[in-house]
Amino acid sequence: MDIRDKAETKGAESRIRMRVSECIGNSGEITDEDLYGFIDESISLEGEDIYIPLSDKLRIRESLFNSFRRLDILQELLDDASITEIMINGPDNIFVERRGRVQRLNRSFQSRDKLEDIIQQIVGRINRTVNTSSPIVDAMLREDGSRVHIVLPPIALNGPIVTIRKFPERIDLERMIRSGTISREASDFLGRLVRCGYNIFISGGTASGKSTFLNALCEHIPANERIITIEDSAELQIHGIPNIVRLETRNKNSEGEGEINMSMLIKAALRMRPDRIVVGEIRGAEAADMLTAGNTGHDGLLSTGHANSTEDMIGRFESMVLMGMDIPMDSIRSRIASAIDILVHLKRMPDGTRKVTEISELDGYREGKIRLNRIYVYDTEKKRLIKVGDLRKTQKLAIREG
């Protein structure tokens, strides 16, 4: 008898799973090799009654191993290099992003309990806690650098929610040039500014590639400098810098104590004799500390923030500074114009590609407004970045290159 439909395939896999479970239950602790042996034997026994194609045997073999030893269906998705985002909305609704397109998978977890067990495996590996009293956690999967965000009931009404942003391989500026994210001329321009210590802020919407671009820019930091990186969950992969300190925030414990936030880490970094401070993302009151650093002689600051445009990023930065600093708006705007040299804006296009759409210089604060000097702008008709202006703040170039 041949396996002809999905129902019969599922039934065969279920019977094989039961046999393997019985073998494990009767054997105590077993090695991976023993587990594979139990699975192979169970598949062979099932194959005596029905014909199971080799492709199905291999799939069932890996699926069962992942279920018993690793992260079940989730492990397959993590191992798939073509998937960049995983979205689990309860046990029966799994979505993934491939090449910028979101699609629903015809897969589901064995049960809600199984999904909850996997979630506890994940948070256990990263020394975090998530439960009904503390139902939200945001952290990094240590194995591959992927970022995981978990929300449990009763906050999540349709079951446990898991969202994973994958960072499978480091993407450098050369690769971005080949993919059309940025032109070679603009890339060389930004690389020169990074080497010379300009304070650069990267803005963009969700999934526009801000963190990836920040990581790529860091390859231009001179190897002899001391770098302090500050992140909510460690994602940056900076190589070739021997003198690097990596700091990560910490949430409150179950007693509501022990929190280490971004503001505290930025203040600590200023006392570590940094040549560069790289902040993964500015979201709140820490913007005031970042602004202070930029106005007290700390060059080469690099960071990112959520915004729909460069103008929107300036407005959001003003609001975030107000969260941590009670001073007049004129003073805030003047300090922003002084502390930040360059704004780079990225956008995710309708076809799923990411593009640098603007590179602008903050050209001072005059008549109640921060002035932007646009240097590169994305031309939607020509579908490329066009140079429209020249850099006016050339003092750092003169000092570093002169």
PEWOMO-V767750 format. One record per residue. N is the residue number from 1. RES is the residue in one small letter. SS is DSSP state (alpha for helix, beta for strand, coil for the rest). Layout:
# PEWOMO-V767750
n=N res=RES ss=SS
n=N res=RES ss=SS
This chain:
# PEWOMO-V767750
n=1 res=m ss=coil
n=2 res=d ss=beta
n=3 res=i ss=coil
n=4 res=r ss=coil
n=5 res=d ss=coil
n=6 res=k ss=alpha
n=7 res=a ss=alpha
n=8 res=e ss=alpha
n=9 res=t ss=alpha
n=10 res=k ss=alpha
n=11 res=g ss=alpha
n=12 res=a ss=alpha
n=13 res=e ss=alpha
n=14 res=s ss=alpha
n=15 res=r ss=alpha
n=16 res=i ss=alpha
n=17 res=r ss=alpha
n=18 res=m ss=alpha
n=19 res=r ss=alpha
n=20 res=v ss=alpha
n=21 res=s ss=alpha
n=22 res=e ss=alpha
n=23 res=c ss=alpha
n=24 res=i ss=alpha
n=25 res=g ss=alpha
n=26 res=n ss=coil
n=27 res=s ss=coil
n=28 res=g ss=coil
n=29 res=e ss=coil
n=30 res=i ss=coil
n=31 res=t ss=coil
n=32 res=d ss=alpha
n=33 res=e ss=alpha
n=34 res=d ss=alpha
n=35 res=l ss=alpha
n=36 res=y ss=alpha
n=37 res=g ss=alpha
n=38 res=f ss=alpha
n=39 res=i ss=alpha
n=40 res=d ss=alpha
n=41 res=e ss=alpha
n=42 res=s ss=alpha
n=43 res=i ss=alpha
n=44 res=s ss=alpha
n=45 res=l ss=alpha
n=46 res=e ss=alpha
n=47 res=g ss=alpha
n=48 res=e ss=coil
n=49 res=d ss=coil
n=50 res=i ss=coil
n=51 res=y ss=beta
n=52 res=i ss=coil
n=53 res=p ss=coil
n=54 res=l ss=alpha
n=55 res=s ss=alpha
n=56 res=d ss=alpha
n=57 res=k ss=alpha
n=58 res=l ss=alpha
n=59 res=r ss=alpha
n=60 res=i ss=alpha
n=61 res=r ss=alpha
n=62 res=e ss=alpha
n=63 res=s ss=alpha
n=64 res=l ss=alpha
n=65 res=f ss=alpha
n=66 res=n ss=alpha
n=67 res=s ss=alpha
n=68 res=f ss=alpha
n=69 res=r ss=alpha
n=70 res=r ss=coil
n=71 res=l ss=coil
n=72 res=d ss=coil
n=73 res=i ss=alpha
n=74 res=l ss=alpha
n=75 res=q ss=alpha
n=76 res=e ss=alpha
n=77 res=l ss=alpha
n=78 res=l ss=alpha
n=79 res=d ss=alpha
n=80 res=d ss=coil
n=81 res=a ss=coil
n=82 res=s ss=coil
n=83 res=i ss=beta
n=84 res=t ss=beta
n=85 res=e ss=beta
n=86 res=i ss=beta
n=87 res=m ss=beta
n=88 res=i ss=beta
n=89 res=n ss=beta
n=90 res=g ss=coil
n=91 res=p ss=coil
n=92 res=d ss=coil
n=93 res=n ss=coil
n=94 res=i ss=beta
n=95 res=f ss=beta
n=96 res=v ss=beta
n=97 res=e ss=beta
n=98 res=r ss=beta
n=99 res=r ss=coil
n=100 res=g ss=coil
n=101 res=r ss=beta
n=102 res=v ss=beta
n=103 res=q ss=beta
n=104 res=r ss=beta
n=105 res=l ss=coil
n=106 res=n ss=coil
n=107 res=r ss=coil
n=108 res=s ss=coil
n=109 res=f ss=coil
n=110 res=q ss=coil
n=111 res=s ss=coil
n=112 res=r ss=alpha
n=113 res=d ss=alpha
n=114 res=k ss=alpha
n=115 res=l ss=alpha
n=116 res=e ss=alpha
n=117 res=d ss=alpha
n=118 res=i ss=alpha
n=119 res=i ss=alpha
n=120 res=q ss=alpha
n=121 res=q ss=alpha
n=122 res=i ss=alpha
n=123 res=v ss=alpha
n=124 res=g ss=alpha
n=125 res=r ss=alpha
n=126 res=i ss=coil
n=127 res=n ss=coil
n=128 res=r ss=coil
n=129 res=t ss=coil
n=130 res=v ss=coil
n=131 res=n ss=coil
n=132 res=t ss=coil
n=133 res=s ss=coil
n=134 res=s ss=coil
n=135 res=p ss=coil
n=136 res=i ss=beta
n=137 res=v ss=beta
n=138 res=d ss=beta
n=139 res=a ss=beta
n=140 res=m ss=beta
n=141 res=l ss=coil
n=142 res=r ss=coil
n=143 res=e ss=coil
n=144 res=d ss=coil
n=145 res=g ss=coil
n=146 res=s ss=coil
n=147 res=r ss=beta
n=148 res=v ss=beta
n=149 res=h ss=beta
n=150 res=i ss=beta
n=151 res=v ss=beta
n=152 res=l ss=coil
n=153 res=p ss=coil
n=154 res=p ss=coil
n=155 res=i ss=coil
n=156 res=a ss=coil
n=157 res=l ss=coil
n=158 res=n ss=coil
n=159 res=g ss=coil
n=160 res=p ss=coil
n=161 res=i ss=beta
n=162 res=v ss=beta
n=163 res=t ss=beta
n=164 res=i ss=beta
n=165 res=r ss=beta
n=166 res=k ss=coil
n=167 res=f ss=coil
n=168 res=p ss=coil
n=169 res=e ss=coil
n=170 res=r ss=coil
n=171 res=i ss=coil
n=172 res=d ss=coil
n=173 res=l ss=alpha
n=174 res=e ss=alpha
n=175 res=r ss=alpha
n=176 res=m ss=alpha
n=177 res=i ss=alpha
n=178 res=r ss=alpha
n=179 res=s ss=alpha
n=180 res=g ss=coil
n=181 res=t ss=coil
n=182 res=i ss=coil
n=183 res=s ss=coil
n=184 res=r ss=alpha
n=185 res=e ss=alpha
n=186 res=a ss=alpha
n=187 res=s ss=alpha
n=188 res=d ss=alpha
n=189 res=f ss=alpha
n=190 res=l ss=alpha
n=191 res=g ss=alpha
n=192 res=r ss=alpha
n=193 res=l ss=alpha
n=194 res=v ss=alpha
n=195 res=r ss=alpha
n=196 res=c ss=coil
n=197 res=g ss=coil
n=198 res=y ss=coil
n=199 res=n ss=coil
n=200 res=i ss=beta
n=201 res=f ss=beta
n=202 res=i ss=beta
n=203 res=s ss=beta
n=204 res=g ss=beta
n=205 res=g ss=coil
n=206 res=t ss=coil
n=207 res=a ss=coil
n=208 res=s ss=coil
n=209 res=g ss=coil
n=210 res=k ss=alpha
n=211 res=s ss=alpha
n=212 res=t ss=alpha
n=213 res=f ss=alpha
n=214 res=l ss=alpha
n=215 res=n ss=alpha
n=216 res=a ss=alpha
n=217 res=l ss=alpha
n=218 res=c ss=alpha
n=219 res=e ss=alpha
n=220 res=h ss=alpha
n=221 res=i ss=coil
n=222 res=p ss=coil
n=223 res=a ss=coil
n=224 res=n ss=coil
n=225 res=e ss=coil
n=226 res=r ss=coil
n=227 res=i ss=beta
n=228 res=i ss=beta
n=229 res=t ss=beta
n=230 res=i ss=beta
n=231 res=e ss=beta
n=232 res=d ss=coil
n=233 res=s ss=coil
n=234 res=a ss=coil
n=235 res=e ss=coil
n=236 res=l ss=coil
n=237 res=q ss=coil
n=238 res=i ss=coil
n=239 res=h ss=coil
n=240 res=g ss=coil
n=241 res=i ss=coil
n=242 res=p ss=coil
n=243 res=n ss=coil
n=244 res=i ss=beta
n=245 res=v ss=beta
n=246 res=r ss=beta
n=247 res=l ss=beta
n=248 res=e ss=beta
n=249 res=t ss=coil
n=250 res=r ss=beta
n=251 res=n ss=coil
n=252 res=k ss=coil
n=253 res=n ss=coil
n=254 res=s ss=coil
n=255 res=e ss=coil
n=256 res=g ss=coil
n=257 res=e ss=coil
n=258 res=g ss=coil
n=259 res=e ss=coil
n=260 res=i ss=beta
n=261 res=n ss=coil
n=262 res=m ss=alpha
n=263 res=s ss=alpha
n=264 res=m ss=alpha
n=265 res=l ss=alpha
n=266 res=i ss=alpha
n=267 res=k ss=alpha
n=268 res=a ss=alpha
n=269 res=a ss=alpha
n=270 res=l ss=alpha
n=271 res=r ss=coil
n=272 res=m ss=coil
n=273 res=r ss=coil
n=274 res=p ss=coil
n=275 res=d ss=coil
n=276 res=r ss=beta
n=277 res=i ss=beta
n=278 res=v ss=beta
n=279 res=v ss=beta
n=280 res=g ss=coil
n=281 res=e ss=coil
n=282 res=i ss=coil
n=283 res=r ss=coil
n=284 res=g ss=coil
n=285 res=a ss=coil
n=286 res=e ss=alpha
n=287 res=a ss=alpha
n=288 res=a ss=alpha
n=289 res=d ss=alpha
n=290 res=m ss=alpha
n=291 res=l ss=alpha
n=292 res=t ss=alpha
n=293 res=a ss=alpha
n=294 res=g ss=alpha
n=295 res=n ss=coil
n=296 res=t ss=coil
n=297 res=g ss=coil
n=298 res=h ss=coil
n=299 res=d ss=coil
n=300 res=g ss=coil
n=301 res=l ss=coil
n=302 res=l ss=beta
n=303 res=s ss=beta
n=304 res=t ss=beta
n=305 res=g ss=beta
n=306 res=h ss=beta
n=307 res=a ss=coil
n=308 res=n ss=coil
n=309 res=s ss=coil
n=310 res=t ss=alpha
n=311 res=e ss=alpha
n=312 res=d ss=alpha
n=313 res=m ss=alpha
n=314 res=i ss=alpha
n=315 res=g ss=alpha
n=316 res=r ss=alpha
n=317 res=f ss=alpha
n=318 res=e ss=alpha
n=319 res=s ss=alpha
n=320 res=m ss=alpha
n=321 res=v ss=alpha
n=322 res=l ss=alpha
n=323 res=m ss=alpha
n=324 res=g ss=alpha
n=325 res=m ss=coil
n=326 res=d ss=coil
n=327 res=i ss=coil
n=328 res=p ss=coil
n=329 res=m ss=alpha
n=330 res=d ss=alpha
n=331 res=s ss=alpha
n=332 res=i ss=alpha
n=333 res=r ss=alpha
n=334 res=s ss=alpha
n=335 res=r ss=alpha
n=336 res=i ss=alpha
n=337 res=a ss=alpha
n=338 res=s ss=alpha
n=339 res=a ss=alpha
n=340 res=i ss=coil
n=341 res=d ss=coil
n=342 res=i ss=beta
n=343 res=l ss=beta
n=344 res=v ss=beta
n=345 res=h ss=beta
n=346 res=l ss=beta
n=347 res=k ss=beta
n=348 res=r ss=beta
n=349 res=m ss=coil
n=350 res=p ss=coil
n=351 res=d ss=coil
n=352 res=g ss=coil
n=353 res=t ss=coil
n=354 res=r ss=beta
n=355 res=k ss=beta
n=356 res=v ss=beta
n=357 res=t ss=beta
n=358 res=e ss=beta
n=359 res=i ss=beta
n=360 res=s ss=beta
n=361 res=e ss=beta
n=362 res=l ss=beta
n=363 res=d ss=beta
n=364 res=g ss=beta
n=365 res=y ss=beta
n=366 res=r ss=beta
n=367 res=e ss=coil
n=368 res=g ss=coil
n=369 res=k ss=beta
n=370 res=i ss=beta
n=371 res=r ss=beta
n=372 res=l ss=beta
n=373 res=n ss=beta
n=374 res=r ss=beta
n=375 res=i ss=beta
n=376 res=y ss=beta
n=377 res=v ss=beta
n=378 res=y ss=beta
n=379 res=d ss=beta
n=380 res=t ss=coil
n=381 res=e ss=coil
n=382 res=k ss=coil
n=383 res=k ss=coil
n=384 res=r ss=beta
n=385 res=l ss=beta
n=386 res=i ss=beta
n=387 res=k ss=beta
n=388 res=v ss=coil
n=389 res=g ss=coil
n=390 res=d ss=coil
n=391 res=l ss=coil
n=392 res=r ss=coil
n=393 res=k ss=coil
n=394 res=t ss=coil
n=395 res=q ss=alpha
n=396 res=k ss=alpha
n=397 res=l ss=alpha
n=398 res=a ss=alpha
n=399 res=i ss=alpha
n=400 res=r ss=alpha
n=401 res=e ss=alpha
n=402 res=g ss=coil
